[in-house]
Amino acid sequence: MDLPTRPVLLRRAGAAGAVLIAAAALGPVRAAVAGEAQTTLRGTVVGSLPSDPLLHGIHPGGAPWAGTGRATLDRSGALEVRVRGLLLTAGAAAGTIGSVTTVSASVLCGADSTAPVATTAAVPLSARGDARLTAHVDLPARCLAPTVVVHPLANTTAYIAAVAVGG
């Protein structure tokens, strides 16, 4: 059986299908080059929908969010998450951040993990839905299928954005 030589592209199967996390979301992985840390994860961050899946025991937020951004995590533990225009899309608060004035991010490893290996401090979410989270996190020696989720108001039981394929 011949393996494909080109990357397989996943099509968006509706908004709920956009949040496909874990192994497929790794994005380009580069080898370390003379002093450069190896990239473990690089992907697009997208807003969540209430119908999105449970990720590592973390529930999607109770309202639909739209927005985009980028997340990178290198093998040394350098994490950067940028979100842009992360806003509610339904209800009386549509087009705003509602009561979510801060966000934090968690890194999860392995498909069966339910506990984050690291969670950043909360940072302000601007009225336009923009935030930048940077941290150095302690990764385990093996972090298979890393996932990054964005939490509202430092609530680590919910996510309002996550790294996605096809986002």
C-alpha positions as MATLAB code, in Angstrom:
seq = 'MDLPTRPVLLRRAGAAGAVLIAAAALGPVRAAVAGEAQTTLRGTVVGSLPSDPLLHGIHPGGAPWAGTGRATLDRSGALEVRVRGLLLTAGAAAGTIGSVTTVSASVLCGADSTAPVATTAAVPLSARGDARLTAHVDLPARCLAPTVVVHPLANTTAYIAAVAVGG';
ca = [
       0.000    0.000    0.000;
       1.477    3.319   -1.080;
       1.288    6.216    1.344;
       0.295    9.627   -0.008;
       3.230   11.901   -0.708;
       1.223   15.103   -0.315;
      -0.580   16.287    2.814;
      -4.221   15.338    3.034;
      -6.487   18.370    3.311;
      -9.469   18.170    5.614;
     -12.611   19.989    4.526;
     -14.714   21.915    6.942;
     -17.878   19.923    7.594;
     -19.846   22.792    9.023;
     -18.720   24.961   11.897;
     -18.895   22.153   14.455;
     -16.523   20.071   12.338;
     -13.963   22.860   12.350;
     -12.597   22.003   15.758;
     -10.599   18.883   15.007;
      -7.905   18.744   17.611;
      -4.911   16.684   18.657;
      -2.669   14.729   16.305;
      -4.071   16.109   13.068;
      -3.701   19.670   14.363;
       0.054   19.574   14.706;
       0.636   21.670   11.626;
       4.180   21.826   10.306;
       6.736   20.203   12.552;
      10.305   21.278   11.894;
      13.553   19.673   12.897;
      15.730   21.663   15.265;
      18.320   23.785   13.504;
      21.483   24.919   15.301;
      20.112   26.465   18.469;
      16.497   26.697   17.277;
      13.899   24.996   19.449;
      11.868   22.343   17.675;
       8.272   23.328   16.961;
       5.860   20.967   18.663;
       2.605   22.670   17.635;
       1.693   25.437   15.234;
      -1.943   25.937   14.358;
      -4.915   28.183   13.835;
      -7.074   29.121   16.801;
     -10.838   29.273   16.163;
     -13.810   30.180   18.321;
     -15.879   27.355   19.784;
     -19.518   26.372   19.414;
     -21.682   24.825   22.135;
     -21.960   21.726   19.901;
     -18.167   21.261   19.692;
     -16.734   18.143   21.337;
     -15.499   17.680   24.854;
     -11.698   18.116   24.662;
      -9.708   16.310   27.336;
     -12.636   16.624   29.734;
     -13.064   20.355   28.988;
     -16.481   21.532   27.743;
     -17.029   24.080   24.976;
     -18.466   27.380   26.173;
     -22.239   27.714   26.434;
     -22.462   30.242   23.584;
     -21.012   30.374   20.058;
     -17.754   32.298   19.590;
     -16.105   33.418   16.364;
     -12.546   34.565   15.978;
      -9.195   33.440   14.777;
      -5.578   33.491   15.784;
      -2.392   31.426   15.990;
      -0.851   29.174   18.594;
       2.738   27.945   18.726;
       4.432   25.701   21.230;
       8.044   24.637   20.943;
       9.812   21.731   22.578;
      11.467   24.020   25.128;
       7.983   24.995   26.382;
       7.719   28.441   24.792;
       3.987   29.002   24.252;
       2.387   31.869   22.379;
      -1.335   32.152   21.699;
      -2.813   35.123   19.840;
      -6.534   35.557   19.370;
      -8.155   38.155   17.141;
     -11.817   39.106   17.063;
     -12.890   36.444   19.574;
     -16.499   37.573   19.973;
     -19.868   36.063   20.783;
     -22.002   35.418   17.695;
     -25.508   34.990   19.136;
     -27.837   36.439   21.736;
     -28.049   39.936   23.161;
     -24.226   40.135   23.471;
     -23.523   39.133   19.840;
     -20.557   41.037   18.426;
     -19.069   41.645   21.878;
     -16.989   39.783   24.453;
     -19.961   39.800   26.822;
     -18.757   39.374   30.400;
     -15.544   37.563   29.353;
     -12.879   40.143   30.150;
      -9.920   37.763   30.537;
      -8.698   34.538   28.939;
      -6.100   31.910   29.797;
      -4.783   28.971   27.782;
      -4.015   25.361   28.635;
      -1.720   22.839   26.970;
      -2.850   19.220   26.992;
      -0.844   16.176   25.908;
      -2.071   12.815   24.656;
      -5.499   11.825   23.429;
      -6.667   10.462   26.784;
      -5.319   13.237   29.012;
      -7.870   15.067   31.116;
      -5.527   17.282   33.119;
      -3.670   20.182   31.504;
       0.112   19.918   31.673;
       0.166   23.705   31.976;
      -2.198   26.673   32.151;
      -1.166   30.288   31.591;
      -2.067   33.216   33.769;
      -5.184   35.099   32.672;
      -4.672   38.123   30.413;
      -7.143   40.835   29.399;
      -9.403   40.225   26.397;
      -9.866   43.553   24.623;
     -13.325   44.815   23.710;
     -12.454   43.828   20.113;
     -11.746   40.249   21.236;
      -7.950   40.405   20.962;
      -5.471   38.862   23.396;
      -1.895   37.624   23.471;
      -0.822   34.918   25.881;
       2.843   34.052   26.259;
       4.359   31.705   28.777;
       7.081   29.193   29.325;
       5.441   25.905   30.278;
       7.026   22.748   31.645;
       6.284   19.996   29.149;
       6.612   16.326   30.027;
       9.431   14.407   28.319;
       6.805   13.097   25.880;
       3.905   15.273   24.798;
       2.062   13.398   22.074;
      -0.686   15.189   20.169;
      -0.467   18.522   22.009;
      -3.650   20.574   22.139;
      -4.145   24.205   23.150;
      -7.480   25.536   24.389;
      -8.468   29.068   25.432;
     -10.503   29.445   28.632;
     -12.892   32.267   29.574;
     -12.216   34.047   32.869;
      -9.575   31.447   33.890;
     -12.331   28.794   33.998;
     -10.332   25.667   33.126;
     -13.500   23.557   32.855;
     -14.595   25.384   29.656;
     -13.013   26.537   26.398;
     -14.118   29.278   24.011;
     -11.426   28.682   21.383;
      -9.025   25.903   20.426;
      -6.410   24.930   17.862;
      -8.208   23.614   14.780;
      -7.542   21.942   11.451;
      -9.142   23.789    8.579;
      -9.935   26.798   10.795;
];
